Structures are given as C-alpha cells and as structure tokens.
Amino acid sequence: MRWPITRDYRATLPASTLVYVRGAGHSIATPQPELYLTLIRNFLADRPLPLPDYAADAPPR
C-alpha cells in the first residue's frame, strides 16, 4: 500500500495504531508468522504490541 493511502487511514481512524514491520511487504502473515501472531494476539487481548506505534508523517525507511 502506498504511503499516502496509509496516512489517509490514520487521518480517518485517529485512534488507530500503525505498526511498521520492516521487510513485510503487503502481508506479514507468511514471511513473519510469529510476529504476526504476536501482534494479533496482543491486540485482541488489549496488551502492548511488540513494536512501537509509527506516527511520523514521512514513510518509514
């Protein structure tokens, strides 16, 4: 997904959390299944996520 579209999601859903997973591409479920499961489980259990919220206006590098 292109960065401007991602930023539009953040603007539309201001209480959302954007987590950047380096090297994930479009989906993290296949290349990084353990991280994916941890993110989903922690989100559903209302526990802290293992990666920080990415709140910058510029795309991640």
Backbone as JSON, one array per atom type, in Angstrom:
{
  "sequence": "MRWPITRDYRATLPASTLVYVRGAGHSIATPQPELYLTLIRNFLADRPLPLPDYAADAPPR",
  "N": [[0.85, -1.16, 0.0], [0.57, 2.18, -0.8], [2.25, 4.94, 0.71], [0.82, 7.51, 1.04], [-1.85, 6.6, 1.06], [-1.88, 5.0, 3.31], [-1.43, 6.97, 5.25], [-3.82, 8.36, 4.93], [-5.62, 6.51, 6.01], [-4.8, 6.68, 8.69], [-5.58, 9.32, 9.24], [-8.33, 9.12, 8.95], [-8.98, 7.26, 10.88], [-8.25, 8.19, 13.7], [-7.7, 7.16, 16.26], [-6.39, 4.86, 15.79], [-3.72, 2.4, 15.58], [-0.69, 2.3, 14.0], [1.56, -0.01, 12.93], [4.78, -0.52, 11.88], [6.28, -3.01, 10.05], [9.27, -4.03, 9.27], [10.4, -5.09, 6.1], [8.15, -6.58, 5.54], [6.44, -6.28, 3.38], [3.38, -6.51, 1.58], [1.92, -8.19, 3.22], [2.28, -9.66, 6.44], [1.86, -12.15, 7.4], [2.81, -14.5, 6.12], [5.74, -14.27, 5.61], [6.63, -13.6, 8.2], [5.43, -15.18, 10.42], [5.39, -15.65, 13.26], [5.71, -13.1, 14.43], [3.47, -11.87, 13.36], [1.37, -13.39, 14.57], [1.85, -12.74, 17.25], [1.39, -9.96, 17.23], [-1.38, -9.9, 16.52], [-2.54, -11.44, 18.62], [-1.8, -9.96, 20.91], [-3.05, -7.52, 20.33], [-5.79, -8.29, 20.31], [-6.06, -9.12, 22.95], [-5.75, -6.8, 24.27], [-3.17, -6.04, 25.06], [0.17, -4.65, 25.29], [1.72, -3.9, 22.16], [4.37, -5.61, 20.35], [5.91, -3.96, 18.81], [6.67, -0.49, 18.23], [4.24, 2.2, 17.91], [3.89, 3.7, 14.78], [4.08, 6.92, 14.06], [4.97, 8.98, 12.48], [4.96, 11.49, 9.85], [6.34, 11.09, 7.52], [7.22, 8.44, 5.22], [8.26, 5.21, 6.47], [11.7, 4.28, 6.69]],
  "CA": [[0.0, 0.0, 0.0], [1.37, 3.4, -0.88], [2.27, 5.69, 1.96], [-0.29, 8.47, 1.19], [-3.07, 5.88, 1.41], [-1.72, 4.62, 4.72], [-1.64, 8.2, 6.04], [-5.26, 8.64, 4.89], [-6.24, 5.64, 7.03], [-4.52, 7.27, 10.02], [-6.39, 10.53, 9.4], [-9.72, 8.69, 9.06], [-9.1, 6.5, 12.13], [-7.21, 8.82, 14.53], [-7.35, 6.37, 17.45], [-5.77, 3.61, 15.34], [-2.29, 2.2, 15.8], [0.02, 1.83, 12.82], [2.81, -0.68, 13.28], [5.59, -0.79, 10.69], [7.04, -4.26, 10.14], [10.31, -3.95, 8.24], [10.54, -6.22, 5.21], [6.93, -7.39, 5.47], [5.71, -6.17, 2.12], [1.95, -6.27, 1.71], [1.36, -9.04, 4.27], [3.32, -10.22, 7.31], [1.46, -13.48, 7.88], [3.63, -15.57, 5.55], [7.17, -14.19, 5.87], [6.93, -13.42, 9.62], [4.22, -15.67, 11.1], [5.44, -15.49, 14.72], [5.45, -11.69, 14.74], [2.06, -11.65, 13.01], [0.53, -13.96, 15.63], [2.04, -11.95, 18.47], [0.67, -8.7, 17.04], [-2.82, -10.15, 16.58], [-2.92, -11.88, 19.97], [-1.68, -8.84, 21.84], [-4.11, -6.57, 20.0], [-7.08, -8.82, 20.77], [-6.05, -9.22, 24.41], [-5.5, -5.44, 24.78], [-1.83, -5.98, 25.65], [1.08, -3.82, 24.48], [2.24, -4.53, 20.95], [5.81, -5.78, 20.43], [6.56, -2.92, 18.02], [6.1, 0.82, 18.56], [3.32, 2.87, 17.0], [4.6, 4.56, 13.85], [3.23, 8.1, 13.97], [5.61, 10.03, 11.67], [4.29, 11.82, 8.61], [7.15, 10.56, 6.42], [7.21, 6.97, 5.16], [9.38, 4.57, 7.16], [12.9, 3.98, 5.88]],
  "C": [[0.9, 1.24, 0.0], [1.19, 4.24, 0.37], [1.15, 6.73, 2.08], [-1.61, 7.78, 1.57], [-3.03, 5.46, 2.87], [-1.96, 5.82, 5.62], [-3.12, 8.59, 6.03], [-6.02, 7.77, 5.9], [-6.02, 6.21, 8.42], [-5.39, 8.49, 10.26], [-7.86, 10.16, 9.61], [-9.98, 7.99, 10.39], [-8.05, 7.01, 13.12], [-6.83, 8.03, 15.78], [-6.67, 5.05, 17.07], [-4.28, 3.58, 15.67], [-1.69, 1.62, 14.53], [1.34, 1.23, 13.27], [3.54, -0.99, 11.99], [6.43, -2.04, 10.93], [8.02, -4.27, 8.97], [10.38, -5.24, 7.42], [9.28, -7.05, 5.02], [6.26, -7.34, 4.11], [4.24, -5.92, 2.4], [1.34, -7.05, 2.88], [2.49, -9.59, 5.14], [3.03, -11.65, 7.73], [2.37, -14.59, 7.36], [5.12, -15.43, 5.88], [7.55, -14.09, 7.35], [5.75, -13.9, 10.47], [4.24, -15.5, 12.62], [5.12, -14.06, 15.14], [3.98, -11.37, 14.46], [1.14, -12.16, 14.12], [0.65, -13.17, 16.93], [1.3, -10.62, 18.37], [-0.83, -8.9, 17.19], [-3.27, -10.53, 17.99], [-2.86, -10.74, 20.97], [-2.76, -7.79, 21.59], [-5.45, -7.04, 20.56], [-7.18, -8.91, 22.29], [-5.82, -7.87, 25.08], [-4.2, -5.37, 25.58], [-0.94, -5.13, 24.76], [1.6, -4.61, 23.26], [3.76, -4.61, 21.02], [6.6, -4.77, 19.6], [5.91, -1.58, 18.35], [5.12, 1.3, 17.5], [4.15, 3.77, 16.08], [3.71, 5.76, 13.54], [3.82, 9.22, 13.1], [4.82, 10.28, 10.38], [5.03, 11.25, 7.39], [7.08, 9.04, 6.4], [8.41, 6.4, 5.91], [10.52, 4.28, 6.19], [13.53, 2.7, 6.33]]
}
